[in-house]
Amino acid sequence: MIHSSIHVIDASQEVPQEKSHWETQALDALRSRRNFVIVFNPAADGLARLGKILDCSPSVLPEKLSKWAIIGLHDVLAPEDQKWLLSVYSTQDLRLIEQLQLARNRPPQIKQFILYCESRGIISDHDTLEDAREALWLYLEDFRWSRLFPMAGIYQWHGEWMPVRKM
């Protein structure tokens, strides 16, 4: 599961005044602590609803994904998801939700050290730097491509998540 594709949630076909399936999917994605992409119809009120789920105002939500951002996510998107996102990005509102930025993923809800992949999200959380180092080592051993594309690292909470520079 560490190296799985990031989840893409389609909220573009929602019916107003109905309990939305995408909201359940977004909550599940939040609980996984993995980054995810969500697709909205720009005319819908989805961003406001997403802000409530994320516990932040819509003005704090990440900016829309561009064609080149979608292409840049090639290694972490399932091929069919990337193809679909490229076909709808010009008419829909696409957002990459980064777990590192969310208030729900801060101590005390999460441990002091995390192993974080910039594209995939929070891989694991740890009480000590030594435990985080061990998790990073296992991640690198298990995912050989990470040696060529090092997108994961250890972060420590200092009022915000800061990369640990010295190993």
C-alpha positions in Angstrom: 0.0 0.0 0.0 3.0 2.3 0.5 3.5 2.7 -3.2 -0.1 2.6 -4.4 -1.5 5.2 -6.8 -3.1 8.2 -5.2 -6.9 8.2 -5.1 -9.0 10.3 -7.5 -12.5 11.3 -6.4 -15.1 12.3 -8.9 -17.4 14.9 -7.4 -18.3 16.4 -10.8 -21.6 14.6 -11.2 -23.1 15.3 -7.8 -26.8 15.9 -7.4 -27.6 18.9 -5.2 -29.4 18.2 -1.9 -28.4 14.6 -1.9 -25.9 13.0 0.4 -22.8 12.7 -1.8 -20.8 9.6 -2.3 -17.8 11.8 -2.9 -18.0 13.2 0.7 -17.7 9.6 2.1 -14.8 9.0 -0.3 -13.1 12.2 0.8 -13.4 11.2 4.5 -11.9 7.8 3.7 -9.1 9.5 1.9 -8.5 11.8 4.8 -8.3 8.9 7.2 -5.7 7.2 5.0 -3.5 10.2 5.4 -2.6 9.9 1.7 -2.8 12.7 -0.8 -5.7 12.6 -3.2 -7.2 14.4 -6.2 -10.8 15.6 -6.2 -12.7 16.7 -9.3 -15.5 19.2 -9.0 -18.0 20.8 -11.4 -17.0 24.5 -11.1 -20.7 25.5 -10.9 -21.4 23.3 -7.9 -20.8 24.2 -4.2 -18.3 21.4 -3.8 -15.4 23.5 -2.7 -17.3 25.0 0.2 -18.4 21.4 1.2 -14.8 20.2 0.8 -13.6 23.0 3.0 -16.0 21.9 5.8 -14.7 18.3 5.5 -11.1 19.4 5.6 -11.9 21.9 8.4 -10.5 24.9 6.4 -11.9 27.7 4.4 -12.1 27.4 0.6 -9.6 30.2 0.3 -7.0 27.9 1.9 -7.6 25.0 -0.5 -4.9 24.2 -3.0 -5.0 25.9 -6.4 -6.4 24.1 -9.4 -4.3 21.4 -11.1 -3.0 22.3 -14.5 -2.3 20.0 -17.4 1.4 20.0 -16.5 0.7 19.3 -12.9 -1.4 16.2 -13.9 1.5 15.1 -16.2 3.9 15.6 -13.3 1.8 13.2 -11.2 2.3 10.5 -13.8 4.3 8.2 -11.4 1.5 8.2 -8.7 -1.7 8.2 -10.8 -3.2 5.1 -12.2 -3.0 5.4 -16.0 -6.8 5.5 -16.5 -7.1 8.2 -13.8 -4.4 10.3 -15.5 -6.1 9.9 -18.9 -9.4 11.0 -17.4 -8.0 13.9 -15.6 -6.3 15.2 -18.7 -9.6 14.9 -20.6 -11.5 17.0 -18.0 -9.0 19.5 -16.5 -10.1 22.3 -18.8 -13.8 22.1 -17.9 -13.7 20.8 -14.3 -12.0 22.0 -11.0 -9.2 19.6 -10.0 -7.5 19.9 -6.7 -4.6 17.9 -5.1 -5.3 17.6 -1.4 -1.9 17.4 0.5 -2.3 15.8 3.9 0.8 17.6 5.2 -1.1 20.9 5.0 -4.2 19.8 7.0 -4.8 20.7 10.7 -6.0 17.2 11.4 -2.5 15.8 10.7 -0.7 17.6 13.4 0.3 16.6 17.0 -1.4 15.4 19.1 -3.5 13.6 16.5 -0.3 12.4 14.8 3.1 11.6 16.2 6.0 14.0 16.3 7.9 12.5 13.3 6.4 11.5 10.0 7.7 9.8 6.8 6.2 11.9 4.1 6.2 11.5 0.3 5.5 14.8 -1.5 3.3 13.2 -4.0 1.7 10.3 -2.1 1.2 11.9 1.4 2.0 10.7 4.9 3.4 7.2 4.8 3.8 6.7 8.5 4.1 8.5 11.8 6.6 7.8 14.6 7.5 8.8 18.2 11.2 9.0 17.6 13.6 10.0 14.9 15.2 6.6 15.1 11.9 4.9 14.3 11.3 7.3 11.4 14.8 6.6 10.1 14.1 2.9 10.2 10.8 3.5 8.3 12.6 5.6 5.7 15.2 2.9 5.2 12.5 0.2 4.7 10.7 2.5 2.3 13.9 3.0 0.2 14.7 -0.7 0.3 11.1 -1.7 -0.8 10.7 1.0 -3.4 13.9 0.9 -5.5 12.8 3.8 -7.9 12.9 6.1 -4.9 16.7 6.1 -5.1 16.4 7.8 -8.5 13.5 10.0 -7.5 13.8 10.7 -3.8 10.4 12.2 -3.0 10.1 10.9 0.6 11.7 12.2 3.7 11.4 12.6 7.5 9.5 15.6 8.9 9.3 16.8 12.5 6.7 19.0 14.0 7.9 22.5 15.1 4.7 24.4 15.0 4.7 23.3 11.3 6.1 20.2 9.6 9.8 20.8 8.9 12.1 18.4 7.0 14.7 16.8 9.1 18.0 17.8 7.5 20.5 15.7 9.5 20.2 12.0 9.5 
